[in-house]
């Protein structure tokens, strides 16, 4: 999935963005942890809604790949931010794919968020990361395309902060 170097890269970039937001909004890091959990739920569900495979009653196709990738990247921002909050060791992380169909990936990810919210530890974060990255694996999002999309969205997020978003 994502190499150790790219995970560290995302962690560093996200730390810069989080610091910028926290300073500009006059929050303390711990004040926003629960809000990040909620934001991750929302972003994962927005992605699921755009991907649409759970909508057995509908013939409408999934959104375009670039829309799906952008929604996925919104989730990565909060995932990595939460990992940074618990000082997760990205160097020791080894991705383990859930190897299941997409609906089960979604259920695994949503359950993993709930468990992480309670425990806030590295073990539950590892499970959360595995379930989140399994979604990318199932949909064949490549490492380079994830990093490129992250960089674009990260730049946009800084610009939004500068423009009182």
C-alpha positions in Angstrom: 0.0 0.0 0.0 1.9 3.1 1.2 5.6 2.8 1.8 7.2 3.7 5.1 8.8 6.8 3.5 5.4 7.9 2.1 3.7 7.4 5.5 6.3 9.4 7.2 6.0 12.1 4.5 2.2 12.2 4.9 2.7 12.4 8.7 5.1 15.4 8.4 2.9 17.2 5.9 -0.2 16.6 8.0 1.6 17.8 11.2 2.4 21.1 9.4 -1.2 21.6 8.3 -2.6 20.7 11.7 -0.2 23.1 13.4 -1.2 25.8 11.0 -4.9 25.2 11.6 -4.5 24.9 15.4 -2.5 28.1 15.6 -4.8 30.1 13.3 -8.0 28.9 15.0 -6.6 29.2 18.6 -7.3 25.6 19.6 -5.3 23.2 21.6 -4.5 19.9 19.9 -6.3 17.8 22.5 -9.5 19.9 22.1 -10.0 18.7 18.6 -9.2 15.0 18.9 -12.9 14.0 19.2 -13.8 16.3 16.3 -11.2 14.6 14.1 -12.8 11.2 15.0 -16.2 12.6 13.8 -14.6 14.1 10.8 -13.0 10.8 9.8 -16.4 9.1 10.1 -18.0 11.8 7.9 -15.2 11.5 5.3 -15.4 7.8 5.1 -19.2 7.9 4.8 -18.9 10.6 2.1 -16.6 8.3 0.2 -18.9 5.3 0.6 -21.8 7.4 -0.6 -19.9 8.4 -3.7 -18.7 4.9 -4.4 -22.3 3.7 -4.2 -21.7 -0.1 -4.2 -23.9 -0.5 -1.1 -26.8 1.0 -2.9 -28.4 -2.2 -4.1 -31.6 -0.4 -4.9 -30.0 2.0 -7.4 -28.7 1.6 -10.9 -26.7 4.8 -10.7 -23.0 4.2 -11.1 -20.2 5.3 -8.8 -18.8 8.8 -9.1 -15.8 9.3 -11.3 -12.4 7.9 -10.0 -11.0 11.4 -9.4 -14.1 12.2 -7.2 -13.6 9.0 -5.2 -9.9 9.7 -4.8 -10.6 13.2 -3.5 -13.1 11.9 -1.0 -10.6 9.2 0.1 -7.8 11.8 0.5 -10.1 13.8 2.8 -10.2 10.8 5.0 -6.4 10.3 4.9 -6.0 13.8 6.3 -7.9 12.9 9.4 -6.5 9.3 9.7 -2.9 10.5 9.6 -3.7 13.4 11.9 -5.1 11.0 14.5 -2.1 8.8 14.2 0.1 11.8 14.8 -1.9 12.7 17.9 -1.1 9.3 19.5 2.5 9.5 18.2 2.0 6.4 16.0 5.2 4.9 14.8 4.7 4.9 11.0 8.2 3.3 10.5 7.1 0.1 12.2 3.7 -0.1 10.5 3.2 -3.0 8.1 0.0 -3.0 6.0 -2.2 -6.1 6.3 -5.0 -6.1 3.7 -8.4 -7.1 5.0 -8.8 -9.1 1.7 -12.6 -8.8 1.6 -15.2 -7.3 -0.6 -15.8 -3.6 -0.5 -18.9 -3.6 1.7 -17.1 -5.5 4.4 -14.1 -3.1 4.0 -16.5 -0.3 4.9 -18.0 -2.0 7.9 -14.5 -3.0 9.1 -13.3 0.6 8.8 -16.3 2.1 10.6 -16.0 -0.4 13.4 -12.3 0.3 13.6 -12.9 4.0 14.0 -15.3 3.3 16.9 -12.7 1.0 18.6 -9.9 3.5 18.1 -12.1 6.3 19.6 -12.4 4.3 22.8 -8.8 3.0 23.1 -6.7 5.7 21.4 -3.8 3.3 21.2 -1.3 2.1 18.5 -2.9 -1.4 18.2 -6.3 0.0 17.4 -4.8 2.6 15.1 -3.0 -0.1 13.2 -6.3 -1.9 12.7 -7.9 1.3 11.6 -5.1 2.1 9.2 -5.3 -1.5 7.8 -9.1 -1.2 7.2 -8.8 2.3 5.7 -6.0 1.3 3.4 -7.8 -1.9 2.5 -10.4 0.3 0.8 -7.7 1.8 -1.4 -6.3 -1.6 -2.1 -9.7 -3.0 -3.1 -10.4 0.0 -5.4 -6.8 -0.2 -6.8 -5.8 3.3 -5.7 -2.0 3.4 -6.3 0.6 4.9 -4.0 1.7 7.6 -6.4 -1.9 8.7 -7.2 -2.6 8.8 -3.4 0.4 11.0 -2.7 -0.3 13.2 -5.7 -3.9 13.7 -4.7 -2.9 14.3 -1.0 -0.4 17.0 -2.1 -3.1 18.8 -4.2 -5.6 18.7 -1.4 -3.0 19.7 1.3 -2.2 22.8 -0.8 -5.9 23.6 -1.1 -6.4 23.1 2.7 -3.6 25.7 3.4 -5.2 28.1 0.9 -8.6 27.6 2.6 -7.1 28.5 6.0 -5.6 31.6 4.5 -9.0 32.6 3.1 -10.9 32.2 6.4 -12.5 28.9 5.4 
